[in-house]
Amino acid sequence: MRNYLDELNAFQREAVLHKDGPIIIIAGAGSGKTKVLTTRIAHLMGAHGVDAFNILALTFTNKAAKEMKERVEKVLGNSEARNLYIGTFHSVFARILRAEANKIGYPNNFTIYDTDDAKSVIKTVLAELELDPAYYKPNTVYNRISSAKNSLIGPAEYINDPTIQQEDARSNRPMIGQIYAAYANRCFKNGAMDFDDLLFKMYILLKNHPDALSKYQRKFKYIMVDEYQDTNTSQYEIMKLLGAMHENICVVGDDAQSIYSFRGATIENI
């Protein structure tokens, strides 16, 4: 294994050599943030003998996840990186949810609805409730439900929250809570989750099932998150739960570069 540490500057080396305890790495574009993250993973495995199965690395695109895995393999010079849990939040959580689906009442082979599928189901619900299409457009309703899920607000909480109800009444859409409940019920009956459910249901699984929480806390001894400035409430809360046992969580980001505020990204997380 070549001496990968020689390729790092002093700050990068400090981040890579930090083994236990939480660490936040804030750096601008082009400063080698992903390099630090991948070298850190390789260092944990190569120098400290941490098993690939005990490392979780999360990012926002499949391309970034693939690149991270390839970089770790290159540094280590072996194929151990294939056993890493490296992927997007959605792909990694889908993998876990498929293994634990029965705990939350879903089949292991649940369907994952893409945005078009989800809007199609919403369209059906709107037709059944005979709501005014001038106010209740599928796109608008979908975005409202998506925002609620990313803030970890389920249908019951949505309907019982006076502030949310006031907002919907002001925009002439007082029925969104009922639509949300009907949509969630239909997805559940169809054995389906939409993209936001992959985060929302992951949170529910960990929050309501201590056995599952303990299992994944023990499994993921080291957690890394790339582009941390783009995480939303649900992603933050899941990381908080998963990292609570070992507290070996490393987040990398650029507080000047958040691009997902439209998806509920919360810059306060960083």
SULHUZI-V153940 format. One record per residue. RES is the residue in three letters. BURIAL is 1 if it has 16 or more other ideal C-beta (glycine too) atoms within 10 Angstrom, else 0. Layout:
RES;BURIAL + RES;BURIAL
This chain:
MET;0 + ARG;0 + ASN;0 + TYR;1 + LEU;0 + ASP;0 + GLU;0 + LEU;1 + ASN;0 + ALA;0 + PHE;0 + GLN;1 + ARG;1 + GLU;0 + ALA;1 + VAL;1 + LEU;0 + HIS;0 + LYS;0 + ASP;0 + GLY;0 + PRO;0 + ILE;1 + ILE;0 + ILE;1 + ILE;0 + ALA;1 + GLY;0 + ALA;0 + GLY;0 + SER;0 + GLY;1 + LYS;1 + THR;1 + LYS;1 + VAL;1 + LEU;1 + THR;1 + THR;1 + ARG;1 + ILE;1 + ALA;1 + HIS;1 + LEU;1 + MET;1 + GLY;1 + ALA;0 + HIS;0 + GLY;0 + VAL;1 + ASP;0 + ALA;1 + PHE;0 + ASN;1 + ILE;1 + LEU;1 + ALA;1 + LEU;1 + THR;1 + PHE;1 + THR;0 + ASN;0 + LYS;0 + ALA;1 + ALA;1 + LYS;0 + GLU;0 + MET;1 + LYS;1 + GLU;0 + ARG;1 + VAL;1 + GLU;1 + LYS;0 + VAL;1 + LEU;1 + GLY;0 + ASN;0 + SER;0 + GLU;1 + ALA;1 + ARG;0 + ASN;0 + LEU;1 + TYR;1 + ILE;1 + GLY;1 + THR;1 + PHE;1 + HIS;1 + SER;0 + VAL;1 + PHE;1 + ALA;1 + ARG;0 + ILE;1 + LEU;1 + ARG;0 + ALA;0 + GLU;1 + ALA;1 + ASN;0 + LYS;0 + ILE;1 + GLY;0 + TYR;1 + PRO;0 + ASN;0 + ASN;0 + PHE;1 + THR;0 + ILE;0 + TYR;1 + ASP;0 + THR;0 + ASP;0 + ASP;1 + ALA;1 + LYS;1 + SER;0 + VAL;1 + ILE;1 + LYS;1 + THR;0 + VAL;1 + LEU;1 + ALA;0 + GLU;0 + LEU;0 + GLU;0 + LEU;1 + ASP;0 + PRO;0 + ALA;0 + TYR;0 + TYR;1 + LYS;0 + PRO;1 + ASN;0 + THR;0 + VAL;1 + TYR;1 + ASN;0 + ARG;1 + ILE;1 + SER;1 + SER;1 + ALA;1 + LYS;1 + ASN;1 + SER;1 + LEU;1 + ILE;1 + GLY;0 + PRO;1 + ALA;0 + GLU;0 + TYR;1 + ILE;1 + ASN;0 + ASP;0 + PRO;0 + THR;0 + ILE;1 + GLN;0 + GLN;0 + GLU;0 + ASP;1 + ALA;0 + ARG;0 + SER;0 + ASN;0 + ARG;1 + PRO;0 + MET;1 + ILE;1 + GLY;1 + GLN;0 + ILE;1 + TYR;1 + ALA;1 + ALA;1 + TYR;1 + ALA;1 + ASN;0 + ARG;0 + CYS;1 + PHE;0 + LYS;0 + ASN;0 + GLY;0 + ALA;1 + MET;1 + ASP;1 + PHE;1 + ASP;1 + ASP;1 + LEU;1 + LEU;1 + PHE;1 + LYS;1 + MET;1 + TYR;1 + ILE;1 + LEU;1 + LEU;1 + LYS;0 + ASN;0 + HIS;0 + PRO;0 + ASP;0 + ALA;1 + LEU;1 + SER;0 + LYS;0 + TYR;1 + GLN;1 + ARG;0 + LYS;1 + PHE;1 + LYS;1 + TYR;1 + ILE;1 + MET;1 + VAL;1 + ASP;1 + GLU;1 + TYR;1 + GLN;1 + ASP;1 + THR;1 + ASN;1 + THR;1 + SER;1 + GLN;1 + TYR;1 + GLU;1 + ILE;1 + MET;1 + LYS;0 + LEU;1 + LEU;1 + GLY;1 + ALA;0 + MET;0 + HIS;1 + GLU;0 + ASN;1 + ILE;1 + CYS;1 + VAL;1 + VAL;1 + GLY;1 + ASP;1 + ASP;0 + ALA;0 + GLN;0 + SER;1 + ILE;0 + TYR;0 + SER;0 + PHE;0 + ARG;0 + GLY;1 + ALA;1 + THR;1 + ILE;0 + GLU;0 + ASN;1 + ILE;1
